[in-house]
Amino acid sequence: MAAPLMSLVWTDHVTGRRGYLVVDRLVRGVASGGLRMRPGCTLEEVTGLARGMTMKEALHYNPAGRYVPLGGAKGGIDCDPQDPGAYPLLVRYLRAMRPYIESFWTTGEDLGLTQDLVDRAAAEAGLVSSVQAVYPLLDDETAARRRLADAFAVEVDGIGLDELAGGCGVAESALTALDRAGVPYAGTRVAVQGLGTMGGATARFLARAGLTVVAVADVKGTIANPAGLDVEALLRARDTYGTVDRTALRPGDLELPGDAWLSADAEVLVPAAVSYAIDAADEHRVTARWIVEAANMPVLPEAEERLTARGVTVLPDVVVNSGTNAWWWWTLFGDIGPAADEAFAHIRRSMRALVELMLDRAAADGTTPRAAAHALVTDRLPVIAERFGWYR
């Protein structure tokens, strides 16, 4: 694949902090990709994430659907989201990016930011919406915006549908892998790094499917219980950053070091927080049979190579965590309505079909799931380009 269409580095005039925007591709003149905020965020990181968004969009291409793929893009800000100056910095960044957001970049929450925060900052920066660039592609903008707003208003047992969509897709990816291996859900143990939007939702769906969540990690450390954690209680006890109030722990719940999730005695490992979480120096600690990448780029290539060599299957982020982005567009374009049951059913069907296709391709080609996902993208991009046009 060619170099990104556009790479932009922005320097904040107040703090000197840097922000980034990378547009990997435009399809129908628009690209999709969230905005993250974390200390140490780099242009290289955002470039990789933008390329991943191009892949996620292509993988969900359905010729019979109303939603057709956009290009891939990503934004990033080098700042701790809990810094007192983070919100004003976010507003200044969005104000600087306003011409791109109005014209061709649709964005939303990612690591370190919630959609509510992005929406509030976007309004303060003078934007109609963080996804307004896609509006000209809609058949009925008013109905579409109402449908998405209604979907964002839905809560399921205290958690918003928008926060649950991605985790539903991650959980379905894991369940598909277990089903193919003939492994029963009951008795299968899970460790999750991160209890924010993606990690929290994934933990909920897996626990409700019958798996046992034995460890979760947040910025304060790892909470573990070999007999199983009370996921719902932990979700109720977390703050907006996914940090759990330790007073909610039960007798038998252990407080361990922050990296203890990595070596938890579990069959399924779900890195759902930061990029580059598992490197070559740490991979030997992993005892799980499957790593399900809920976060973006959590397993470094050398670590994945070694894990694969010893029989660990890594289900890649470009497939596993693509449900959030797809859910936005399925809802906005009208493939699904705002009801939770309809959304979850569509996500499950689509993610299961995609994971099955990826694993079938990996088996046929004698390669890894990640290589198979790349092969599927390579097959689909020319079809998308021919039908809709794109700009490199």
N, C-alpha and C positions, 0 to 999 in steps of 0.2 A: 504494500500500500504506500501511496505517496506521502510526502510531508504534509503537515496540517495546512489548511487554507490560510489561517491567521493565528499568530501568537502575539499577545500583548502583555507588556509589563507596565503596571501603574504604580507610581510612588505617591503616597499620601502626603500632601503638603503640610499637614499639621504634625504628624507623628514620624514621618519618614518610613512607615511600614509599607510593605509591598503587597500588591494584589495582582492577580493574573487572570487572563481570559484566553482560552485556546479554542478555536473553532476548527475541528478536524475536517468536517464536510458540511455542505449545505445540500439538502434534498428538498425540492420544491421551494428553494430559497430560504429554508429555515433549519436551525439546528437546536437540539434539545440536550440539556445537561445541567445538573444542579450546581449549587455554590457551596463550597465548604470553607470553614474557618478553623484553622488550627495553627499553633505555634510551629514554625519550621516548614510550613507549606512552601513548595518550590514550583518553578515553571516546569521542570521535568515531570514532577508528580502530576500536575494538572494536564500536561500533554498526554501522559499515559491514560488518564481518566477520560479525556476527550475521545481518544481512540476507542476506548472501551465503550463509550456511549454510541459511537457509530456502529459497533458490533451489536450492542443490545437492540438498537432500533432495527437493524437488518434481521436479527434472529426472530423477531416477532412479526415479520412481514406475513400478512395473510391476504392473498389476492381477493378473497371474498369479503373482507372486512371493510368497514367504513374508514377506520384509522389506517393510514398508510404511513410508512416510516418517514421520519425526519432525519436530518444529519446529526452528527455527534459534536458536542461541545462541553466545556467545563469551566467553572470559575473557581478561584481560590484566593484566600486572604491569609497572610502570615500573621496571625494574632491568636492569642488565647481567648476563646469565646467568653470566658469568665472575667476577663480584664474589664475594669470599669469603663475604659474607653472603647470597648469593642462595638457597642451599638452605634455610636456616632461615626466610627470608622466604617461600619457597614453601610450607613446612609451615604457617606461621601463616596464610597466605592460604587454604589448603585447609581448615584448621580453622575459619576464619571462614565459609567457603562450605559447610561440611558439611551444614547443613539443606537447601540447594538441591540439592547433589549427591545426597543421599539421596532427595530427593523428585522432582526433575524435570530436572536438568541432567546430561547425560552428557558427559564431557570426556576429553581425552587430549592427546598431544603436539602442539605447534605450534612456531612459530619460537622458537628459543632453548632448547627443552626436548625431551628424549627421553622416550619412553614409559616406559622403565625408571626414569627419575628421577621422573616423575609418579607411577608406581606405588609407588615407595618412599616418597615424601613423603605420598601418600594414606594408606598404611598407618600411617605415623607420626602422621597427623592423626586416626586413628581410623575411617577409612572402610573398608568392605568392598572396594570397587572404585571406580574413577573413572567407571564406567558402570553402577553398581548401580541407578540409577533406571529402567533399561530392563528389568530382570529380571522384573518382574511381567507384562510383555507377551510373555514367551517361553512356548512350549508346554512345554518341558522345560528348566528352568533348569540343572540339573546337566549334562545332555548338551551344552547350548549353551556353558556355561562351559568344559567340557573341550575342546570343538571349537576355541574361540578360543585357549585355552592351547596346544593342539597346533599351531595355525597359527603362533603366536608363537614356537614352538620350532623352526620350520623355517628352515634356512639354505640359500641358493643361492650357491654359490661364495664363501662367507665373509660374505655379507650376509643379514640376517634378512628373511624374507618380508614382515613388517610394514613394513620400510623400503623394500622394492622395489615394493609395490603401487601407491603413488601415482605413482611414476616410470614404471611400466608404462603407466598411464593417460595421463600427459603425452606420452610417446613415441608412443603410439597416436594421440593427437590430431594430433600433427605429421605422422605418416605418412599419416593420412587426408587431410590437406590436400595433401600432396605427390602422393598418388595421384590426387586429383581434378584437380590441375593437370597431370598427366602428367609429373611430374618424377621421374627415376630417383633411387634412394637413393645409388647410387655416384656420388661426385663432389659430392654436396650437403654443404655445410659448416655446422657448428653452433658457436655460442658460448653458453656457459652461465654465468650469474652465480650463484654459490653451489654448493658441492660437499658440502652437508649431505645430509640424508635425501632430499629431493625432487630436488635438482640432481644429486647423485651417481647416483641410480637412473636418472634420465632420461638422463644422459650414457651410462651403461652400455647401456641398451636401444637408444638411437639408434646407438651405435657398433656394437653387435652386429647391428643391422639393415643395416649397411653404410654409414652416414653417417660423415663425417669430423669429429670434434670438434677444432676449431682453437684454441679459447680457453676457459679456465675462470677464474673469479675467486673469490677468497676474501678474508678480511680483510687479508691481506698484500699483495694486488695481483692482477694478471692473469698467468696462465701461458699462453703462446701458442706455437703452432708451425704455420706455414702448411701443412706436410706432414701434420699430424695429431698429436695427443697420444696417449700411451699411457694410455688412460682407466683400465684395470685397475691399472696401476702407481700412478697418482695416488690411486685409491680406497684402495689398500693403505697409502698414505703419509699419509692424512689422520687427524686426531684426531677426538675426539667432537664438535667444533664445526665440522668440515668444513674445517679449515685444513691445507694440504698441507705436509709436510716438504720444503723445497727441496732437500735433499741427494738426493732421489729423481729429480730432473729429469735428462733426457738431454741430450747434446749436440744443439744445435738448438732446444731449448726456451728460450723467451725469458721474462724477467721484466719485465713492463710495469706501468704505473700501474694503480691499482685500477679506474678507470673505462674502461680500454682495451677491455674486453669489449663495450662499447656500440657501438663503431665497428669492431668486427672485420669482416674481409672474409668474411662468411658469409651464406648464404641464410636460415638459421633462427636466431633469437635467443630464448634461453630465460631470462628473469629468474626465478630460483628461490630468491631470498634474501629481501630486504626489500620492504615496501610502498613505494610512491611512488618507485620506482627510476628511472623515465623521466618527466621533466617537460617542459614546453614549451620550456625553455631548452636541453634536451639532444636533443630528438627529431631535429633536423637531422643529428645524427651517425650515426643509424641507417641502415645501408645494406642491411639484411636485407629479404627479401620477406615473411617471416612473423615475427611475435612470438607466442610460445606462453607464456601466463602460468602458469607453474608456481607462482609465489608468489601471495599474496593481494594484490590491488589494486596491482600494480607499475607500471601505466601510468596516469598522471593523465589526466582527461577531455580537457583542452585538447590535450595531447600526442597522444592517440589520434585526436582530430579532425584534427589536422594530418597525422599518419601516414596515416590513411585517405585524405586528399585527395591524397597523392602515391603511392597504390597499395600501401601496406603493409597487410597483413591482420593484425589483432590477434585471436587466438583467446583468448576471455576465461576468467579464472580460475574462474568459477562452473561452467564445463563442464570445462575442462582439468584442474584439480587436484582434481576431485571423487572420483577413484577411491579415495583412501585411506579417506575416510569411508564410501563405499559398500562397500568390501571388508570393513570391520569388521562392518557390519550383514548383508551377504550371508553371512558366515561365522557370526556369532552366531545368526541366525535360521534357518540351515540351507539356504540356497539353494546354497551350495557347501561342500565339505569343506575340510580343512586342507592339502591337497596343493598344492604350488606350481604344477604344470602346470594343474590345474583352476582355480586362482585366476587365473593369467595369462590363460588362455583366456576365462574369463568377463569379466574386466576388458576385454580387447581387444574382444570382441564388443559389450559394452555401451557402451564409450567410442566405438567406431567408429560404432555406430548413432546415438548421441547427437550426435556431431560432424556426421555426415551430415545428420541432421534439422535441426540448427542452420544449417548452410551452405545447405541447400535452402530453408529459411525465409528466410534473408537474401537469397538470390537472387530468390525469389518476391516479397518485399516491397521489394526495392531498398534494403536497409538494411545495417547492419553485423552481424557475428556477435554482438556483445554485445546489440544491440537485438533480434536474433532470439531469443537465449537468454531475454531478459526477456519476450518475447512468448509463448514456450513456457511459461514459469512462470505468466504471467497466465492462460493457457488451463487449466493443470493445477490451480492452487490451488483454484478453486471445486469441482472434482471431488473433491479430497482432503478439503476441508472438509465437503462433503456426506456423504461416506462415513464419515469418521473423526471429524469434529468438531475444532475448534481454538479456541484462545482468543487474542484479540488483546491 
